[in-house]
Amino acid sequence: MKTQSLLYDRSHSVRELIKRFLPYYKPYIGIMLLDLLCAGLTCLAELTLPQIIKYLTNTAVNDIASLSVKTVLLLALLYLVLRGIDAAAAFFMGYQGHVMGTKMETDMRRDAYDHLLKLSDTYYSNTKIGQIMGRITNDLFDVTEFAHHCPEEFFIAGIKLAAAFAILSKTNILLTLLVFVTVPVMVPVCLKVNMKMRDAFALRRHQTGELNARIEDSLLGQRVVKAFTNEDVEREKFKEDNVKFFDYKKLSYKYMATFQLTVRIFEGVMYLVVLVGGGLFLLNGMIEAGDMVAYVMYVSTLIATVRRIVEFAEQFQRGMTGIERFIGIMDADVDIFDEPGAKELKNVKGDIYFDNVSFSYPDDGNTVFTSLSLKINRGEKLAIVGPSGGGKTTLCNLIPRFYNIDSGTILLDGEDIKSYTLKSLRENIGMVQQDVYLFSGTVYENIVYGRPDATREEVVEAAKKAGAHEFICSLKNGYDTYIGERGVKLSGGQKQRISIARVFLKDPPILILDEATSALDNDSEYEVAKSLRDLSDGRTTLTIAHRLSSIVNSDRILVLTRDGIVEEGSHAELMEQKGIYYGFYTRTSEVK
């Protein structure tokens, strides 16, 4: 545990974090100023009470006859009014201050989510979803408290420290200097411990994300866990992450307690100075009794202020950690973006040309293509086959710019796809991916996702074309049936047909079918294949298939391997060549 505090790389200073956070105050500057005004008003009663006690004590000691009931009642009324102002100000701070913080949290979560939508697949391939979830939920909860408490606490502390120093100096400058001489020593010591506490909180936050990711991974894969009877394995993995979370939390409490201990020691020194110095000054007639009482009360206020800052330190560090982890998302590079001057893609014809394209995955440098050239004519039904890892899916993912190519050019209708806006480019491409993803919701909501402005009749028609209407009607609530997270209540074939219906509804000029019928039985495959043929008429269609019977009628078939395009032609032509495709097809037939 002794080296754990070094595990976190603190890449931003407090000043940098505050600078990045300040713009979120701009829309709410009016509320912020009112909040600070109220914070100042809450100090009035606390700073005035010692003066009232000082006056009463000195008057009682020096001239008791001049002290009347009326005077006492007037002072009491003054204090009552101040307490009323304090209560109203505290209510505003407690309500509007928190609302302001929540609005800022909402704005930050919106910006983080918007940025996440712009990030490429590479980011998600290297970042755990549990970590991302932690950053835009739990971490930003702490930012809410930080957003309004931080200005309040430091503003109140500044007022009280300045007022206490001014008033105490007027009472006895020597004693005041003795009390405040501890501050220059106290500040650097507390800051050092505070930085260690921040590191510990950051580690704790990171491990919270790891724990969330572990739980999400094991629960979503619970069927696989049970199928392989690996419950004990998952328990051991969870135990390891859970114990690590405990260790980091324990470490954060250690530094928090050390910080509190440091401040308590300095508090004790301050009280000791007041006790010894004030007692000696009283003995020598250098301070009056009322002044001494007021002095002790102001020192108590001073120490209470320091204690309040100490208690806020934990919240401050949680806020700093939350902001830093938020910045970690916002600083993630957006690799895929609209180029300057990008235009809307309209009236798509569907001519696609890969001109000397090279591509390797940016995270691991794994080369997929080198100088690949391929022309796909408008309306052509092109099938791509080959061994796993040959780059079939990657090739198709380059067309909607899920990745940027290393060199070369991909042209659509004679122009570089980078010259089009991402939104318009992807709006004209329909994809049925190998890994079917359905959202938590109803059947209808998942199909209409293909075109949110579609009518219910259009949704039903799309489902019929995809061969999904019959099984949808047999569900308990038909199109309004809840399908569970990731469509867990449906079979693989049913999920596949819903995803196909989604593309039918979108009705794009370019189709990419990545194993679109892989999860279907023979009857369903025949029905969907017929609908896909109807849909692909007049459209540029790229089909990736391992089940070769589904592509025999394609206009052209490519065999793609790590060496590039090694064979090309119609089904009949490739069978005559008796090459790689012939081997694939005959082996598939033998399996059947």
C-alpha positions, 0 to 999 in steps of 0.5 A: 500500500505504501506506493499506491499514492504514486499510481495515479498520474496527476496530469493537471494542476488545480489552476488548470482544472479551475480554468477549464471549469470556469466557463460553465459558470458563465450562463449562471453568473447572476445566480452565482453573484447572488449566491456569493452575496448571500454567503457574505450576509451569513457572516454578519450575525457570526461576526457581530455577536462577539462585538455585542458580547464585548460591549455588554461585558466591558459595560458591565465591568466598567459601568454597570449603571449605564447598562439598561434593559432597553439596551439589552433588548435593542442589542437582542433585536439587532441580533435577531434581525441579523439571524433572520437575514442569515436564515434567508440567505442560507435558504437561497444558498441551499436551494438556488446554489444547489440548482445552479450546481445541478444545471452546471452538472447537466451542461457538463454531462451534455458536453461529455455525451456529445463528445463521446458521440464524436469519438471513433471506434478506436476510443471505445475499443480501448476504453471500458464502458464502465469507466465512461459511465462512472465519469459522466454519472458519479464523478459529475455528482461530486461536481454539483456540490463543488460548483456552488460550495467552492466559491461559497466556502472560500468567499466566506472564509476570506471574509471571516479571516479578513474581518477577524484579523482586522478586528483582532488587530485593533484589539491587540496587534501583538497577540493577533500576530502571535496567533496568525504566525502559525498560518504560513507554516500551516498552509504548505503542510496542509497543501502537501497532504491535500495533494496526496488526498487528491491522488487517493480520491482519483485512484478510488474513482478509477477503481470505481469505474473498474469495478463497474466495468467488471460487474457490467461485463460479468452480468451481461455475460451471465449466460456464458458464465453459467454455461461454462460453470465459471461462477467461481472464476467470476467471483475471484475476479470480482473479489480482486477488484473489490479488495482493490477498491477497499484498499484505495478507499482506505488510502483516501481515508488515511490521507483525509484523517492525516489532513484533519490531524494536521489542522487540529494540531494547528488549531491547538497551537492557536488556542494555546497562544490565546490562552497563554498570551491572553492570560499574561496580557490580562495580568498586565492590564494590556487587554480588558475582560470584554476584549478578551472574551470577544478575542476568544470568540473571534479566534473560535470563529477563525478556527471554525472557519479553518475546520469548515475548510478542512471538512470541505477539503474532501469535497473539494478533492472529489470535485477536482477529481471529477473535473479531471476525469471529465476533462479526460473525456473532453480531451480525447481526440476526435479522429473522425470529423467534418473537413473544412468546407464539407458539403451535404451528400445529395442525389447519391448514384452509388459509384464507389472507388477505393484508390490505392487505399492503405489502412492499419488500426491506429491503436495497435498498428495492425496493417489490414490493407496496403495499396488496395484499389477497388471499383464498385459500380452504381447499383452493383451487387458486390459480395465479399468473402474470405477468411476471418481477419482478412479485412472484409468488415473493415473494408465496409466500415471505411465507406461510412468513415468509421475509421480514417484511412492511412493513405489513398482515397475513397471516392463516392460518385467521383468525390472524396468521401471526406468532402461530404459531411459525416451526417449526410454520408452516413444517412445514405448508407444502410448497415446490417452488422454482424453483431446485431445491437438492439436498444432496450425498448419495444420492437417498434422503437427499435425498427423506427430508429432507422427513420424516426419520422416514419409512420407506424404503417411504414414501420409495419411495411418494413417489418413485412419486407424483412420477414419479421411481421409474423413473429412480431404479431405473435409476441404478447404486445405485438410491436409494443412488446418490450424486448429487454436489454440488447433484445435479450427476450428475442432469439438471434434470428428474431433480432437479426430480422428486426435489424434488417427491418430497420434498414428497410425503413431507412431505405438508403441508396447504399447497403452494407450487409455484414452477415445479414442472414447469418442467424436465420434458419433456412426458411427465414433466410430464404424469405429475407434473402428475397426481400433483400434482393428486392431492396437492393435493386438499383442500389449499390449493395455490399454483402459480406457472407460466410454462408456462400449460398446467399451470394451466388446471384451477386453481380460480382464476388471478391475473395479478400485475404491479408494479401488483398483481393486475390480473386474476382468474378461471378459465382460461375467464373470463380467456380471455373477457376477452382481457386480459393472461392471454389474451395470455400464453396465446396467445403460449405456444400460438404458441411451441408 
